[in-house]
Amino acid sequence: MCLCGVRLVGGPVSGSRRVPLRTVDVARESGYSVQQVRDLERLGVIPPAARSANGYRSYTPVHVRALGAYRGLAGAVGPVEARKTLVRLQTETLDEAAAAVSAVHVQLTREREETLHAQQALRAMEAEAHTPGSGQEGDAMTITELAGALGVRSSALRFWEQEGLVLPERVTSLRARRYGPSAVGAARIVVALRGAGYGVPEVREIMGSLRRHDGSGEARRILRQRLDRIAARTVALLRAGADLAAVVASAEESAPQGR
């Protein structure tokens, strides 16, 4: 499906701008350089531009909206995922395209929930440290149950155990791992730290500090920064909303009948 030649519903990007647009016009409207516009077209982030008889590119306001959508998505999920999503929006049905955008919102919501869980786990660990012998109560989880609750693979938990990040509190005679509340809390903190981009050596150091009860301040700071970053990414996605809607709507209008 190609969006070339499609006039954006509601008029051009600026009130005085008329189609077709030159590469320099698109660059000026979008805030990208002329070379970046060409590169993003080559990568499929925006549809191929129409070509005039003399070979010059001819764009429409939809291309500018696609670049705006890319900027917002890149701020929300990174440039690689943003490129993949924009390509999908140009080739999938309206339902599929809407689901792809919704998935980004779901991802950010889950990351926020994971970080909030990590904060709760950290507070519980701090409370336990200040009240010796007040071990948390609760049912233990199997490795499969914990992996499902965290949204990670069981192999990730085994690797974290090998690296000393999260240790099962009990191993049965059949060698089945069991994770008590403390281990579950530690796993939630590890998920948040890894999601924030911290490498295994850094996470190992932080978790070691928590076990010694002298590193909770650093962990709190990291988790607070992660929440702030997720909020900024969510705002970037919201700002891209109108541009994403324009791209999806225009793609649907230009799709072959019966797709």
Backbone bond lengths (Angstrom), bond angles and torsions (degrees), N, CA, C in turn:
res aa  C-N    CA-C-N  psi(-1)  N-CA   C-N-CA  omega(-1)  CA-C   N-CA-C  phi
1 M - - - 1.447 - - 1.516 108.74 -
2 C 1.331 117.84 137.65 1.465 121.40 -178.81 1.513 109.19 -122.61
3 L 1.306 117.14 139.38 1.447 121.83 179.03 1.524 111.77 -95.90
4 C 1.361 117.12 5.22 1.457 120.50 -175.93 1.521 109.75 -61.55
5 G 1.318 115.95 138.67 1.443 120.12 174.21 1.510 114.55 77.79
6 V 1.332 117.87 2.16 1.462 121.13 -179.96 1.523 108.95 -87.74
7 R 1.324 116.86 123.69 1.466 119.82 177.96 1.516 108.70 -82.03
8 L 1.310 117.21 131.73 1.462 122.15 -178.85 1.512 110.26 -65.88
9 V 1.343 115.95 129.53 1.447 120.32 177.63 1.524 108.73 -62.08
10 G 1.328 115.94 130.14 1.462 118.84 179.59 1.522 112.01 101.29
11 G 1.333 117.39 -1.65 1.448 119.46 173.74 1.499 113.67 103.53
12 P 1.332 117.95 175.78 1.461 123.60 -179.43 1.512 111.76 -64.13
13 V 1.327 114.76 171.87 1.459 120.20 -179.05 1.512 110.78 -63.21
14 S 1.314 117.87 -43.28 1.459 120.78 174.96 1.522 107.81 -116.78
15 G 1.339 116.71 152.21 1.451 119.54 -172.75 1.515 114.06 -58.48
16 S 1.348 118.27 -29.79 1.454 120.88 -176.25 1.514 112.70 -97.16
17 R 1.305 117.60 -4.14 1.465 120.98 -176.35 1.515 110.64 -86.41
18 R 1.310 117.19 131.24 1.451 121.82 177.25 1.518 109.56 -119.03
19 V 1.320 115.47 152.34 1.453 120.15 176.57 1.526 107.99 -84.81
20 P 1.334 118.50 154.51 1.473 125.83 1.04 1.524 111.93 -79.94
21 L 1.346 114.06 162.42 1.454 121.20 179.34 1.520 109.94 -108.47
22 R 1.333 115.50 143.49 1.461 120.60 173.32 1.529 109.33 -83.90
23 T 1.326 115.61 166.80 1.464 119.71 178.74 1.516 110.91 -57.19
24 V 1.325 116.84 -41.60 1.463 120.51 -179.06 1.517 110.72 -65.78
25 D 1.349 117.26 -33.00 1.462 120.60 177.58 1.535 110.57 -65.50
26 V 1.327 115.47 -45.10 1.467 120.64 -179.93 1.520 110.11 -63.16
27 A 1.336 115.82 -40.84 1.461 120.14 179.04 1.530 110.44 -61.89
28 R 1.314 116.02 -43.75 1.471 120.28 -178.70 1.528 110.70 -66.02
29 E 1.324 116.86 -43.23 1.470 120.74 -178.46 1.522 112.62 -68.61
30 S 1.342 116.97 -35.98 1.468 121.41 -172.94 1.520 113.68 -91.04
31 G 1.337 116.83 -21.86 1.461 119.62 -176.54 1.513 113.52 88.97
32 Y 1.329 117.01 1.71 1.456 120.80 175.56 1.532 108.94 -94.23
33 S 1.327 116.21 161.80 1.456 119.97 176.19 1.532 109.47 -79.07
34 V 1.320 116.25 164.59 1.466 120.96 178.00 1.526 110.16 -58.05
35 Q 1.337 117.61 -42.26 1.459 120.39 -179.44 1.525 111.04 -67.16
36 Q 1.338 117.17 -37.82 1.466 119.80 178.20 1.525 111.12 -64.49
37 V 1.335 116.72 -38.89 1.471 120.06 177.46 1.523 109.51 -60.28
38 R 1.316 116.68 -45.72 1.459 120.13 179.93 1.523 111.23 -64.35
39 D 1.334 115.96 -42.03 1.468 119.61 -179.64 1.522 111.12 -64.01
40 L 1.329 117.37 -42.42 1.453 120.68 -178.79 1.531 111.33 -69.58
41 E 1.323 115.93 -30.58 1.473 118.55 173.30 1.524 109.97 -67.06
42 R 1.324 116.50 -42.68 1.478 120.89 179.10 1.521 110.96 -61.78
43 L 1.333 117.56 -34.77 1.460 121.86 -179.09 1.523 112.87 -81.41
44 G 1.336 116.96 -6.14 1.451 120.14 178.43 1.512 114.62 87.28
45 V 1.336 117.10 7.54 1.462 120.11 178.79 1.532 109.64 -65.88
46 I 1.325 116.73 -39.42 1.464 121.30 172.08 1.524 107.52 -116.65
47 P 1.318 117.72 154.64 1.466 120.26 -178.40 1.523 111.32 -65.09
48 P 1.319 118.64 159.49 1.463 121.03 176.55 1.527 110.38 -60.17
49 A 1.296 116.34 136.13 1.464 120.42 178.31 1.524 109.45 -75.59
50 A 1.339 115.15 149.81 1.464 119.23 172.77 1.528 108.05 -68.43
51 R 1.304 116.01 154.55 1.469 120.84 -179.95 1.526 109.53 -117.09
52 S 1.332 115.51 133.68 1.461 120.07 175.83 1.516 109.80 -78.42
53 A 1.315 115.93 174.81 1.466 120.11 -178.65 1.522 111.99 -60.38
54 N 1.322 117.04 -31.18 1.466 120.10 179.78 1.532 112.52 -89.93
55 G 1.369 117.43 6.17 1.462 120.85 173.53 1.505 115.19 92.44
56 Y 1.343 118.80 -0.33 1.449 120.66 -179.23 1.537 110.32 -76.26
57 R 1.338 114.87 145.09 1.459 119.36 178.11 1.529 110.40 -73.52
58 S 1.337 114.56 145.68 1.460 121.33 177.94 1.521 108.25 -130.92
59 Y 1.343 115.90 115.46 1.461 121.50 -177.07 1.522 111.14 -106.56
60 T 1.321 115.47 171.34 1.465 122.13 174.54 1.525 108.28 -127.16
61 P 1.346 117.82 170.79 1.470 120.02 177.02 1.524 113.37 -58.04
62 V 1.334 117.97 -25.44 1.466 119.97 178.50 1.524 110.87 -60.84
63 H 1.329 117.21 -35.39 1.455 120.32 177.76 1.527 110.65 -63.58
64 V 1.335 116.53 -39.05 1.466 120.27 178.14 1.524 109.87 -65.67
65 R 1.345 116.69 -41.46 1.458 119.86 178.47 1.526 110.93 -64.52
66 A 1.334 117.02 -36.97 1.461 120.10 178.23 1.523 110.94 -63.95
67 L 1.327 116.78 -37.69 1.459 120.18 177.74 1.530 111.06 -68.93
68 G 1.323 116.88 -36.40 1.457 119.89 175.47 1.521 111.14 -64.86
69 A 1.343 115.50 -39.91 1.465 119.99 177.50 1.523 110.49 -63.68
70 Y 1.324 116.07 -39.89 1.471 120.13 179.65 1.525 110.65 -64.23
71 R 1.316 116.56 -41.98 1.467 119.56 -179.35 1.532 110.53 -60.40
72 G 1.341 116.18 -45.62 1.450 119.29 179.72 1.517 112.57 -65.98
73 L 1.327 116.95 -43.24 1.461 120.69 179.23 1.522 111.07 -64.02
74 A 1.332 116.57 -40.48 1.463 119.62 179.11 1.524 110.59 -61.31
75 G 1.326 116.55 -36.80 1.454 119.83 177.23 1.514 112.75 -69.85
76 A 1.353 116.38 -24.87 1.465 120.70 -177.42 1.513 112.88 -89.13
77 V 1.336 117.15 -42.41 1.469 120.13 -173.18 1.530 113.83 -128.77
78 G 1.328 117.61 1.59 1.455 119.90 -178.86 1.514 111.57 96.33
79 P 1.330 117.66 155.47 1.471 121.26 -174.56 1.521 114.58 -64.46
80 V 1.316 118.48 -34.99 1.468 120.13 -178.16 1.518 111.04 -65.30
81 E 1.345 116.82 -50.71 1.460 120.47 179.10 1.526 110.83 -66.30
82 A 1.326 116.69 -33.92 1.466 119.77 178.77 1.521 110.61 -63.66
83 R 1.331 117.32 -42.22 1.470 120.32 178.11 1.524 111.01 -61.56
84 K 1.332 116.03 -45.43 1.462 119.86 -179.64 1.526 111.01 -60.93
85 T 1.332 116.12 -42.43 1.457 120.07 -177.59 1.521 111.48 -66.29
86 L 1.337 117.54 -43.38 1.462 119.86 179.98 1.517 111.63 -62.86
87 V 1.321 117.11 -38.63 1.468 120.00 176.75 1.528 109.93 -62.05
88 R 1.322 116.63 -42.05 1.469 120.86 179.59 1.527 110.97 -63.05
89 L 1.316 116.69 -42.16 1.458 120.15 -177.19 1.526 112.19 -62.10
90 Q 1.325 116.59 -24.20 1.453 120.17 -178.54 1.529 113.02 -87.78
91 T 1.317 117.43 -11.18 1.460 119.56 -173.79 1.521 113.90 -122.57
92 E 1.320 118.63 -12.83 1.455 120.86 -174.63 1.524 111.82 -99.43
93 T 1.311 116.08 167.66 1.459 121.21 177.41 1.515 109.92 -68.61
94 L 1.323 116.26 167.51 1.457 120.73 179.59 1.520 110.70 -58.25
95 D 1.318 117.00 -43.82 1.459 121.09 179.86 1.526 111.26 -61.98
96 E 1.331 116.38 -44.12 1.463 120.53 -179.19 1.521 111.05 -67.22
97 A 1.329 116.64 -40.28 1.463 120.43 -179.98 1.523 110.47 -65.60
98 A 1.333 116.99 -42.91 1.459 120.32 178.67 1.524 110.55 -63.09
99 A 1.327 116.54 -38.40 1.464 120.52 179.10 1.525 110.70 -65.69
100 A 1.340 117.38 -36.56 1.464 120.91 179.71 1.525 111.00 -64.01
101 V 1.332 116.68 -40.71 1.458 120.24 178.23 1.528 110.23 -69.37
102 S 1.326 116.57 -41.26 1.465 120.30 178.47 1.520 111.02 -60.53
103 A 1.330 116.33 -36.07 1.464 120.45 -179.09 1.524 111.23 -61.60
104 V 1.333 116.95 -33.20 1.470 119.97 178.30 1.528 109.68 -66.94
105 H 1.333 116.45 -42.75 1.464 119.82 176.89 1.528 110.49 -61.34
106 V 1.328 116.59 -42.46 1.463 120.74 -179.72 1.526 110.41 -62.82
107 Q 1.330 116.32 -42.00 1.462 120.51 179.53 1.526 111.39 -59.40
108 L 1.331 116.51 -46.31 1.464 119.99 -179.39 1.527 110.88 -66.09
109 T 1.333 116.08 -38.32 1.463 119.50 177.84 1.522 110.82 -62.56
110 R 1.313 116.58 -42.47 1.461 120.29 -179.97 1.529 110.68 -65.47
111 E 1.322 117.55 -41.84 1.463 120.19 178.82 1.530 110.64 -61.11
112 R 1.319 115.88 -39.91 1.470 119.20 178.61 1.518 110.21 -65.47
113 E 1.329 117.20 -44.59 1.463 120.54 -179.94 1.528 111.13 -62.25
114 E 1.336 116.39 -40.38 1.464 120.12 178.13 1.524 110.49 -60.55
115 T 1.325 116.31 -42.35 1.465 120.03 -178.45 1.524 111.20 -68.77
116 L 1.326 117.13 -38.24 1.460 120.18 176.35 1.527 110.74 -64.49
117 H 1.331 116.96 -40.06 1.466 120.51 176.05 1.530 110.11 -61.50
118 A 1.336 115.39 -39.88 1.465 119.44 179.56 1.527 110.37 -64.24
119 Q 1.333 116.73 -39.95 1.458 119.38 177.26 1.529 111.04 -62.34
120 Q 1.323 116.47 -42.67 1.462 120.45 178.34 1.528 110.74 -62.08
121 A 1.343 115.54 -41.77 1.468 119.54 179.52 1.522 110.68 -64.17
122 L 1.331 116.19 -38.78 1.459 120.20 179.77 1.529 110.41 -64.76
123 R 1.329 116.42 -42.51 1.469 119.25 178.65 1.526 111.09 -63.31
124 A 1.339 116.27 -38.17 1.469 119.92 178.60 1.520 110.77 -65.17
125 M 1.342 116.91 -40.09 1.459 120.79 179.10 1.525 110.29 -66.22
126 E 1.340 116.79 -38.54 1.458 120.10 178.71 1.530 110.55 -66.02
127 A 1.334 116.52 -41.17 1.465 120.12 179.41 1.518 110.92 -63.47
128 E 1.314 116.07 -40.86 1.463 120.50 179.34 1.522 110.57 -64.88
129 A 1.341 115.77 -38.18 1.463 119.70 -179.01 1.528 111.23 -65.99
130 H 1.346 117.24 -32.72 1.454 120.97 -178.96 1.523 113.15 -86.44
131 T 1.337 115.89 -6.75 1.467 119.97 178.28 1.516 108.42 -130.06
132 P 1.336 117.75 78.64 1.466 120.93 -177.43 1.527 111.50 -52.63
133 G 1.327 114.37 139.22 1.455 120.49 177.31 1.508 113.53 80.19
134 S 1.364 116.98 6.75 1.462 119.65 -178.47 1.505 111.75 -99.97
135 G 1.300 117.56 36.25 1.462 122.11 -175.27 1.501 113.25 -40.97
136 Q 1.343 115.71 143.27 1.448 120.62 -179.41 1.526 110.33 -66.20
137 E 1.329 114.33 149.51 1.445 119.26 177.20 1.517 109.15 -107.72
138 G 1.290 115.83 151.82 1.453 120.04 179.12 1.508 110.48 152.90
139 D 1.322 115.45 164.93 1.452 120.79 -178.85 1.518 110.51 -77.58
140 A 1.311 114.81 145.23 1.460 120.45 175.73 1.528 109.23 -78.83
141 M 1.315 115.23 160.00 1.467 121.12 -179.66 1.518 109.50 -120.16
142 T 1.311 116.25 148.00 1.458 120.29 172.67 1.523 108.07 -77.05
143 I 1.308 116.41 168.82 1.459 119.79 179.71 1.528 110.62 -64.50
144 T 1.338 116.38 -35.09 1.464 119.95 178.89 1.518 111.04 -67.75
145 E 1.327 116.43 -41.66 1.464 120.48 179.40 1.521 111.29 -65.69
146 L 1.316 116.72 -42.42 1.463 119.92 -179.35 1.523 111.02 -67.80
147 A 1.323 116.78 -41.53 1.461 120.14 178.45 1.526 110.25 -59.85
148 G 1.341 116.51 -42.35 1.455 119.93 178.50 1.514 112.63 -64.96
149 A 1.321 116.48 -39.65 1.462 120.53 -179.57 1.525 111.71 -66.88
150 L 1.321 116.05 -33.05 1.470 120.57 -177.61 1.523 112.91 -90.83
151 G 1.341 116.90 -14.72 1.458 119.81 -176.44 1.513 113.21 73.95
152 V 1.332 116.88 31.37 1.465 121.28 177.42 1.526 108.44 -123.60
153 R 1.326 115.94 171.00 1.456 120.78 177.10 1.525 110.33 -82.71
154 S 1.322 115.66 152.36 1.468 119.77 175.72 1.520 110.64 -59.76
155 S 1.336 116.17 -33.00 1.463 120.16 179.21 1.526 111.30 -62.80
156 A 1.350 116.61 -30.96 1.465 119.61 177.72 1.528 110.22 -66.09
157 L 1.336 117.15 -41.29 1.466 120.47 178.00 1.522 111.44 -65.21
158 R 1.329 116.60 -38.11 1.473 119.30 177.46 1.528 110.03 -65.16
159 F 1.326 116.39 -39.95 1.463 120.43 178.69 1.519 110.25 -65.29
160 W 1.329 117.13 -42.56 1.465 119.90 178.92 1.526 110.68 -63.80
161 E 1.311 116.50 -35.56 1.463 119.36 176.36 1.521 110.17 -64.63
162 Q 1.329 115.19 -43.95 1.471 120.12 179.30 1.519 111.50 -60.77
163 E 1.333 115.81 -34.55 1.469 120.90 -178.53 1.522 112.70 -88.09
164 G 1.335 117.44 -0.35 1.457 121.11 178.37 1.509 114.67 77.23
165 L 1.343 117.66 20.98 1.459 120.21 -179.30 1.524 111.78 -86.07
166 V 1.317 116.93 -44.87 1.463 123.09 179.69 1.520 107.83 -134.18
167 L 1.314 116.83 125.50 1.462 120.62 -176.41 1.527 110.25 -116.59
168 P 1.341 117.99 128.81 1.463 120.03 174.94 1.523 109.32 -59.06
169 E 1.316 116.28 142.16 1.460 119.39 -178.76 1.523 111.72 -84.59
170 R 1.322 115.89 -15.92 1.457 117.91 -178.89 1.514 109.14 -154.18
171 V 1.309 116.81 139.11 1.461 122.58 175.77 1.519 107.13 -122.97
172 T 1.323 116.97 125.02 1.459 120.76 -177.32 1.515 110.74 -74.07
173 S 1.326 114.97 173.46 1.465 120.08 179.03 1.512 111.60 -62.74
174 L 1.334 116.49 -20.88 1.462 120.56 178.60 1.530 110.79 -92.89
175 R 1.318 116.25 12.29 1.465 123.07 178.29 1.523 112.50 68.93
176 A 1.328 117.97 17.83 1.460 120.49 177.56 1.522 109.60 -79.72
177 R 1.313 117.10 130.12 1.461 121.29 -178.80 1.529 109.83 -76.65
178 R 1.329 115.45 142.10 1.453 122.57 174.71 1.524 108.16 -129.95
179 Y 1.328 116.39 131.54 1.460 121.56 -177.49 1.522 109.56 -112.35
180 G 1.336 116.13 116.04 1.451 120.95 176.20 1.514 110.82 -80.27
181 P 1.339 117.48 179.39 1.471 121.58 -177.54 1.533 113.82 -54.43
182 S 1.322 117.69 -40.05 1.470 119.76 -179.11 1.522 111.09 -65.04
183 A 1.334 115.53 -42.72 1.463 119.46 179.98 1.522 110.88 -68.76
184 V 1.331 116.87 -36.97 1.469 120.37 177.12 1.520 109.77 -62.92
185 G 1.348 116.16 -43.62 1.458 119.83 178.20 1.514 112.13 -61.85
186 A 1.329 116.17 -42.29 1.464 120.09 178.26 1.529 110.39 -62.12
187 A 1.334 116.41 -40.15 1.465 120.47 -179.77 1.525 110.47 -63.55
188 R 1.326 117.77 -39.37 1.467 120.47 178.61 1.531 110.95 -63.48
189 I 1.315 116.12 -38.72 1.470 119.54 178.40 1.519 110.16 -66.95
190 V 1.323 117.25 -41.07 1.468 120.78 178.99 1.526 110.23 -61.99
191 V 1.348 117.40 -43.10 1.464 120.78 179.11 1.529 110.09 -57.93
192 A 1.325 116.86 -45.26 1.460 120.63 -179.17 1.528 111.72 -65.90
193 L 1.325 116.73 -42.21 1.466 120.00 -179.72 1.527 111.22 -65.53
194 R 1.331 115.84 -42.96 1.463 119.33 178.74 1.530 110.48 -65.19
195 G 1.344 115.94 -39.37 1.454 119.42 177.99 1.513 112.74 -65.39
196 A 1.329 116.12 -26.93 1.465 120.78 178.05 1.524 112.12 -80.47
197 G 1.331 116.75 -1.81 1.452 120.27 175.85 1.513 116.06 98.04
198 Y 1.324 117.59 8.47 1.461 120.51 -179.82 1.524 109.88 -80.17
199 G 1.333 115.83 135.68 1.452 121.58 178.83 1.513 112.01 -76.41
200 V 1.327 114.90 167.92 1.461 120.02 -177.76 1.530 112.30 -57.78
201 P 1.336 120.94 -45.39 1.473 119.58 179.43 1.527 112.63 -59.16
202 E 1.347 117.06 -40.58 1.470 119.99 179.40 1.521 110.83 -67.13
203 V 1.335 116.60 -42.39 1.465 119.87 179.59 1.527 110.13 -64.54
204 R 1.332 116.84 -39.56 1.464 120.79 179.03 1.529 109.97 -60.28
205 E 1.325 116.55 -41.90 1.466 120.13 -179.88 1.523 111.05 -65.37
206 I 1.340 116.47 -43.39 1.462 120.02 -179.89 1.522 111.26 -64.88
207 M 1.346 116.25 -44.50 1.465 119.49 -179.03 1.526 110.62 -66.23
208 G 1.323 116.74 -35.36 1.458 119.84 176.10 1.508 111.55 -63.69
209 S 1.347 116.25 -38.76 1.459 120.26 178.09 1.518 111.00 -65.53
210 L 1.337 116.16 -37.85 1.465 119.56 178.94 1.523 111.08 -64.35
211 R 1.305 116.35 -38.96 1.470 119.29 -179.85 1.529 110.62 -67.77
212 R 1.350 115.60 -27.06 1.469 118.97 177.32 1.524 111.00 -89.17
213 H 1.345 116.20 -1.49 1.466 122.76 177.51 1.528 112.48 65.24
214 D 1.350 116.97 29.31 1.467 117.44 177.98 1.533 111.96 -127.33
215 G 1.324 116.38 11.45 1.467 117.85 -177.16 1.508 114.53 -125.73
216 S 1.328 118.89 15.41 1.456 119.97 -176.86 1.530 112.26 -67.88
217 G 1.333 116.93 -31.22 1.457 120.03 179.96 1.514 111.82 -61.74
218 E 1.322 117.65 -43.84 1.459 121.57 178.38 1.516 110.84 -65.43
219 A 1.320 117.07 -41.84 1.458 120.47 178.89 1.528 110.54 -63.01
220 R 1.324 117.08 -41.52 1.467 120.22 178.01 1.517 110.88 -60.56
221 R 1.323 116.32 -42.70 1.467 120.48 -179.80 1.520 111.15 -62.40
222 I 1.327 116.59 -44.31 1.466 120.87 -179.20 1.525 110.94 -63.38
223 L 1.317 116.70 -44.03 1.460 120.00 -178.89 1.529 111.17 -67.11
224 R 1.336 116.99 -37.03 1.461 120.07 176.96 1.529 110.53 -64.62
225 Q 1.318 116.79 -42.25 1.458 120.73 177.98 1.525 111.00 -63.66
226 R 1.332 115.74 -36.98 1.470 118.51 179.41 1.523 110.55 -65.74
227 L 1.322 117.86 -41.60 1.456 120.04 177.58 1.529 111.22 -62.26
228 D 1.330 116.20 -40.76 1.462 120.01 178.75 1.528 110.55 -63.68
229 R 1.328 115.95 -39.94 1.462 119.76 -179.47 1.531 110.84 -67.98
230 I 1.324 116.98 -39.99 1.464 120.14 177.87 1.527 110.14 -63.40
231 A 1.330 116.36 -39.11 1.465 120.38 177.91 1.527 110.34 -62.30
232 A 1.338 117.23 -43.52 1.466 121.01 179.35 1.528 110.50 -63.44
233 R 1.318 117.20 -40.19 1.468 120.92 178.26 1.519 111.25 -65.58
234 T 1.331 116.25 -37.36 1.464 120.14 178.68 1.523 110.58 -65.79
235 V 1.326 116.65 -41.50 1.468 120.59 177.86 1.523 110.04 -62.98
236 A 1.342 117.71 -40.57 1.464 120.82 177.85 1.521 110.70 -60.17
237 L 1.321 116.40 -40.40 1.463 120.54 178.79 1.523 110.88 -66.55
238 L 1.333 116.93 -41.58 1.464 120.28 178.53 1.530 111.12 -62.98
239 R 1.319 116.29 -40.14 1.466 119.81 178.98 1.519 111.69 -64.69
240 A 1.311 116.68 -29.13 1.470 121.44 -179.85 1.519 111.95 -81.28
241 G 1.337 116.96 -7.39 1.455 120.77 -172.46 1.516 114.91 -54.62
242 A 1.333 117.40 -49.29 1.462 120.15 -177.96 1.523 111.37 -64.31
243 D 1.334 116.92 -39.75 1.460 120.11 178.71 1.525 110.87 -66.23
244 L 1.327 116.85 -41.44 1.466 120.56 178.07 1.526 110.31 -62.18
245 A 1.330 116.61 -43.09 1.460 120.30 179.41 1.525 111.08 -61.96
246 A 1.339 116.71 -39.76 1.460 120.40 179.89 1.524 111.06 -64.83
247 V 1.325 116.32 -42.15 1.464 120.08 179.47 1.522 110.53 -63.95
248 V 1.338 116.15 -46.53 1.464 120.16 -178.93 1.524 110.64 -62.83
249 A 1.337 117.64 -45.52 1.457 121.25 -178.07 1.524 111.46 -63.76
250 S 1.327 116.75 -42.57 1.461 120.08 -179.58 1.521 111.54 -67.72
251 A 1.331 116.35 -37.16 1.457 120.21 177.60 1.525 110.49 -64.29
252 E 1.323 116.34 -40.29 1.461 120.27 179.77 1.528 110.49 -66.50
253 E 1.342 117.47 -39.46 1.463 121.34 -179.87 1.519 112.06 -63.77
254 S 1.336 116.71 -35.44 1.454 120.41 -176.61 1.519 113.22 -91.55
255 A 1.340 117.02 -0.17 1.464 120.51 -178.79 1.522 110.40 -72.06
256 P 1.334 117.46 149.01 1.466 120.83 176.07 1.517 110.41 -60.83
257 Q 1.318 117.11 145.10 1.456 120.97 178.17 1.516 110.77 -61.63
258 G 1.356 115.63 137.51 1.457 119.31 176.42 1.501 113.64 86.01
259 R 1.359 117.48 6.99 1.463 118.94 -179.90 1.511 110.42 -65.69
